Amino acid sequence: FLYELSRRIGVGRITNWLMGRYRNPREEDRVFLLIDLRNSTPLAESLGTRRFSLLLRDFFDDLTDPVLETSGEIDSYVGDEAIISWPRARGIEDANVLRCFTLFKERIAERASEYQRQFGVVPTFKAAIHAGPVVATEVGQSRTQLVLHGDALNTASRVLGECNALGVELLVTDSVAVALQEVDVVQLEDLGQFKLRGKGESVGLLTMRS
C-alpha cells in the first residue's frame, strides 16, 4: 500500500502532506521544466482516442526515471504537457533541470523502434526552462491537490509557446542560463531578446547547441 501510494503521489509529496507543509500558502523559489508533446492533435486524429492515450501514457512513463534521477518533482500533467520542478538550488545543482531534459530525450531515442512498432510514430516534444518565486498551497477537501500560482510558471508557459516560432526543441530563459553555465559544460546559444505574449518586458532566450 505504501509503495503504491508513493508511486502515485511521490515520496516527497507524502511527507509534505503528512507534515501539513502546504496547508497554508507557502512561497518558494523553484526551477521549472515544461515538456509538451508535439503534434498532439494530428496524432490523436490519426491514432484514435484509445491508441493516442496509450502513447501519451508511455510518453509520460518514460519521463519518470529522468525526473527521479535528477531529484525533480512532477507537479502536474495538463493534457499533453508535464510540469516538473525543483527548488532553485537543487534544480541548478549539477544542472539537474537541463540533465532531466537530455535524459528524457535519450530515453525516447532508445525506445524509438518500440514506439514506431506500436504506434507508427516516434513522439517528439518541446520544452522550456524558467525559474522564479511561486506560491504553493493545497486546495480541496475531498480530493486535495497541490497547486502552484505565480508569474514564473506563467512565463515558462509563454516561453514554451515560442519553441515552434523559433524552430527549437528547448528554450531557456537568460536568468536560468547564467546559473546553469556556471555549473555545466553544455553550451547554450543566445537567440536574443523576445517580447512574450502578455509580458511588459522582453526576455532573453537561449537554446542548446546541437
N, C-alpha and C positions, 0 to 999 in steps of 0.2 A: 504493500500500500504506500509506504513512504517513498519507494523508488518511483512508483507511477506518479505520485504527487510531485516529486522533484522533477520528473521528466516533463510533466505538463505545465508546471508553474515556474520551475527553476529554483535551484538551491538558495541562491541569494534572495529571491523574492519571498520564499517561505520564511526565511529568517527575518526579513524586514516586516512581513505580515505578522508574525508572532510577536515581534517587539513593538508593533504599532508605530513603526518609524514614519509612515506616510499618512497616518490617520489625520493629521493636520498638515496643511500645505507646507512644503519644505523647498527652499530654493537651493539648487545645485548647479554647478558648472560642469557641463558634460560635452563630450565629443560625439557627434552623430555620424553614422554611415547609413545612407538611404540607398537601398537596392531595388530596382524596378525592372520587371521582366519586359523586354521589348516586344512590340508587335502582338500584344496580348489579344486585341480584338480580332485581327485576322486569324490568329491561332485558334481562338475559341470557335470561330466560324468554320474553319477547316477541320478541326478535330471533333467538334461537337462538345456539348457541355460536360459530359462524363469524362471523356478522354482528356479534355483540357484540364479538368480538376485533378486528374491523376498526374498530369505533367506538372502542374503547379505544386502539388503535394511533394513530388520527388525533388523539384527545384528548391523548395524551402528545406526539405530534409537534408539536401546536400550543403546547405548553409550552416547546419548545426555544428559540425566539427570545427570549421574555421572560426566560428564565434567562440566556442569553448576554448580552443587553442590560444586565442588572443584575449581571454578573460573578459569578453564582452557580454552584453545582455540584450536579448531580443525584446524590445519594448512592445512591439505590436506588428501584426500583419494587417495591411489595409489593402484589400483586393489583391492585386498582383505586386504589391510593394511590401518590403520588410524594413522596419526601422530598428537599427542596432545602435547601442550607445555604451559609453564608458565614462566614468568620472574622468575629468580632463587629464589628470596626471597619469592615470592608467592607460588612457587611450593614446597618449603621446609616447609613453614609455615603450621602448623597443618598436616604435612606430606601429603599435598594435592595430590601430584603425586602418592603416594602409596595408598591413600584412593580412588582415581579415579579407580585404578586397582581393588581393593577389592569390591567397589560398583558395578562396571560393572560385575564382577564375580558373585556377589549376584543377580544382575538383570537377568542374563542369567539363573541362577539356579531357580529363581522364575518363569520364563517363560518356563521352561524345558518341561512341559506337552504340552504347546501350540506349541512349536517348533516340538515336537515329533508328534503331531497330524497333523500339516500342512506339515511337510517335512520328517517325519520319522527318524529324527536325531536331536540331541541337539548339536549345534555348540560348539566347543572348540577353544581356542586360546592360543597363546604365546605372551609374552610381554617383553620389555626391557626398562630400565630407565637409562638415562645418562644426563649429563649436560655439558655446556661449551659455549664459545662465538660463535655466528653465525652472518652473515651479512644478514639483511632483506631488501628487496627492491621490488618495484613494477616493473613489466615488462609488455610490451604490450600496445598498444594504443586502438584497437577496443575491446579488452577483457582484461582488466587489472587484473593481478593476483599478489598476494604477494608471493614471493619465498624466501626460506632460503638457504643460502650456508654456508658451513663450516665443519671443521673436526669433530665437536661434533655430528652432525647429521649422518655423515658417520660412526663414531664409534658406535653410537646407533644401526645403521643398522647391523653392524658386530656382535655386542653383541646379537641382536635378532637371528641371524643365529646360535648362539651357543646353543640355547634352546633345540633343538632336540638332539644334541650330548650329552648334559648333562642330558637329561630326566627331565627337569623342565619347568614350565609354565611361570616363571618370572625370569629375571636376572637383577641385579642392580650393576652398577659399584661401586667400593670401594669409590671413591671420593664423590659420592652422598650418599652412605650408611652411611658414617660417620656423615654427616649432618642430615640425617633422624633419626638416632638412638639417636640424641640429643633432638629431639622434639617428638618422638613417642615411645610407649612401645612395638611395634611389633619387635620381634626378627628376625634378619636376620642371615642366616647360611653362613659362609665363605666357598667358594668352592675352593679357591686358585687363583693362578696367571695363566693367559692364554694368549697365543700369538694369536692375532686376525689376520685374513687374511688381508694382505696389510698394517699391522702396524708394526713399528720397535720395540716398547716397549711392554712388556706384561701388561695386565690389570687385576686387581683384580676383581673377580665377586662373588656376593652373591645372595642368593635366600631366599624367605620367608619360615620359618619353618612351616610344616603342623601340 
